[in-house]
Amino acid sequence: MKGPWGYPLKGRGDTGLYTFLRWLAVPFFGGIYRCRVKGAEHLPRTGPAMVAMTHKCFWDPVIAGMVFDRPLRYMAKKELFENEHAARFISSLGAFPLDRGAGDRAALQTALTILERGEVLLMFPEGHRQTDDAVHEFLPGVGMIALRSGAPVIPLALEGTQYMLRDGRPGFPALRGLVGPPVDLSDITTRNSKGYREAAQRMHDAVAGLYARL
């Protein structure tokens, strides 16, 4: 079911809450922020997939969730789960906790389990929110998840969200985005740190290439 600007108002596999938030997000980001993202059809209709994007704003996972017609799962810093009500809310939207200060094996296993179940995993491979215009180095852990799961990696470039808050005051930039075809990792046969770094670098280059076309 498509809504204004071609964004889905109900995705395959949505919970009721996820669909409700789509109805809020589409007019808010599509209307007020004039968000236009092309290429969402590159996400497979079924089966596991990873969406890789930079993280410039708190709203990035919400906007990515609005763009695609399948619900997304994503890692969120564990501090967001300390409040019971907040934890319940963001968990219902697909978030699961990540301890960014340590090698979080539980988060890694959760990510792999999500892909094993045929769901879509949203990843922010830079590891931290970056508010500048650059595409920073991608962590090799995302390459490990991609190679170990075998899931296709869909790159997404989203421009403008870093300007939604300027000096503590809201800004109203026009948001633009581009989704690319799956990153080709088929020739990386090694499952070691070198292979993981190579996979992460290819993912980085794919996302950077999309920004160059915006």
C-alpha positions in Angstrom: 0.0 0.0 0.0 1.7 3.2 -1.2 1.1 6.6 0.1 2.3 10.1 -0.8 5.6 10.3 -2.6 5.6 6.6 -3.1 6.3 5.6 0.5 4.6 2.5 1.8 1.9 3.0 4.4 1.9 -0.6 5.3 4.9 -3.0 4.9 5.1 -6.7 4.6 5.5 -8.0 8.1 4.7 -4.8 9.9 3.3 -4.8 13.4 0.3 -2.5 14.1 2.6 0.0 15.8 5.1 0.0 13.0 2.3 0.7 10.5 0.9 3.5 12.7 4.3 5.1 12.8 4.6 4.9 9.1 1.4 7.0 8.9 3.0 9.6 11.1 6.4 9.5 9.4 5.3 9.9 5.8 3.6 13.2 6.1 6.1 14.5 8.6 9.3 13.7 6.8 7.9 13.5 3.3 5.9 16.7 3.7 7.7 19.0 6.2 11.3 17.8 5.3 10.5 17.1 1.6 12.2 13.7 1.9 12.7 12.0 -1.4 14.5 8.7 -1.6 15.0 6.7 -4.9 15.9 3.1 -5.4 14.0 1.4 -2.5 13.1 -1.4 -4.9 16.6 -2.7 -4.6 15.7 -4.2 -1.2 14.7 -7.9 -1.8 11.0 -8.5 -1.4 11.7 -11.6 0.8 14.6 -13.2 2.6 17.4 -11.7 4.7 19.0 -8.4 3.8 21.3 -5.8 5.4 20.8 -2.1 4.8 24.0 -0.1 5.3 24.0 3.6 5.9 25.8 6.4 7.7 24.4 7.7 10.9 24.1 11.5 11.1 20.9 12.1 13.1 18.7 10.4 15.7 16.0 10.2 13.1 18.0 8.2 10.5 16.5 4.7 11.5 13.0 6.2 11.5 13.4 7.6 8.0 15.0 4.4 6.7 12.1 2.5 8.2 9.7 4.8 6.3 11.4 4.3 3.0 11.4 0.5 2.7 8.2 -1.7 2.6 9.6 -4.2 5.1 10.2 -3.6 8.8 13.8 -3.0 9.8 15.7 -4.3 12.9 18.6 -2.3 14.2 21.1 -2.0 17.0 20.7 0.8 19.5 23.0 1.8 22.3 22.2 0.0 25.5 21.6 3.2 27.5 18.4 3.7 25.6 17.1 0.5 27.2 17.6 1.6 30.8 14.1 3.1 31.0 11.6 0.3 31.0 8.9 2.2 29.0 11.5 3.5 26.4 12.9 0.0 26.1 9.5 -1.5 25.4 8.8 1.2 22.8 12.0 1.0 20.8 12.0 -2.8 21.0 8.6 -2.8 19.4 10.1 -0.8 16.6 12.8 -3.3 15.9 15.7 -2.1 18.1 17.9 -4.4 20.2 20.7 -3.3 22.6 24.4 -2.9 21.8 27.1 -2.3 24.3 29.4 0.0 22.3 32.1 0.0 24.9 32.9 -3.7 24.6 32.9 -6.5 22.1 29.2 -7.3 22.3 28.8 -11.0 21.3 25.1 -11.0 22.3 24.4 -8.2 19.8 26.4 -9.9 17.1 24.5 -13.2 17.7 21.2 -11.3 17.7 22.1 -9.7 14.4 22.9 -13.1 12.8 19.8 -14.6 14.2 17.7 -11.8 12.7 19.2 -12.5 9.3 18.8 -16.3 9.7 15.1 -15.7 10.3 14.9 -13.9 6.9 14.4 -10.4 8.3 16.0 -7.0 7.4 18.9 -5.7 9.5 19.7 -1.9 9.4 23.4 -1.3 10.1 25.3 1.9 10.9 28.8 0.7 10.0 30.7 3.8 11.2 29.9 2.7 14.7 29.0 6.1 16.0 26.9 9.1 14.9 28.9 11.4 12.7 27.4 14.9 12.0 29.7 16.0 9.2 29.4 15.4 5.5 32.0 12.7 5.2 31.6 8.9 5.0 33.9 7.6 7.7 35.6 4.2 7.9 33.3 1.3 8.3 34.0 -1.1 11.1 35.1 -4.7 10.1 32.3 -6.1 12.3 29.7 -5.3 9.7 31.8 -7.1 7.1 31.8 -10.1 9.4 28.0 -10.1 9.8 27.6 -9.8 6.0 30.0 -12.6 5.2 28.9 -15.0 7.9 25.2 -14.5 7.1 25.5 -14.4 3.3 22.7 -11.8 3.3 22.7 -9.2 0.5 24.0 -5.8 1.6 21.9 -2.8 0.3 23.7 0.6 0.5 21.7 3.7 1.4 22.9 7.3 1.3 20.7 9.8 3.1 21.6 13.5 2.9 20.4 16.4 5.0 19.5 14.8 8.3 22.7 16.2 9.9 21.1 19.7 9.4 17.8 18.9 11.1 19.2 20.4 14.3 21.5 23.4 14.1 23.0 25.0 17.2 20.3 23.4 19.3 17.5 24.8 17.0 15.5 22.8 14.5 16.4 23.2 10.8 14.2 22.2 7.9 16.6 20.9 5.2 15.3 19.1 2.2 16.2 15.4 2.7 17.5 13.4 -0.3 18.4 9.8 -0.5 19.5 7.0 -2.9 19.4 3.3 -2.5 21.8 1.2 -4.5 21.9 -2.4 -5.7 23.5 -5.1 -3.5 27.2 -4.8 -2.9 29.1 -7.6 -4.6 30.9 -9.6 -1.9 30.8 -12.9 -3.7 34.5 -13.2 -4.4 35.5 -12.8 -0.7 35.9 -16.3 0.4 38.1 -15.9 3.5 36.4 -15.6 6.9 39.1 -13.7 8.8 39.9 -10.2 9.7 41.3 -9.4 6.2 38.1 -10.6 4.5 35.9 -8.7 7.0 37.9 -5.5 6.3 37.6 -6.0 2.6 33.8 -6.5 2.8 33.5 -3.4 5.0 35.5 -1.3 2.6 33.4 -2.4 -0.3 30.3 -1.4 1.6 31.9 1.9 2.4 32.7 2.6 -1.2 29.2 1.7 -2.3 27.6 4.2 0.2 30.2 6.9 -0.7 29.5 6.3 -4.4 25.8 7.0 -3.8 26.5 10.2 -2.0 28.6 11.3 -5.0 25.4 10.9 -7.1 23.1 12.9 -4.8 
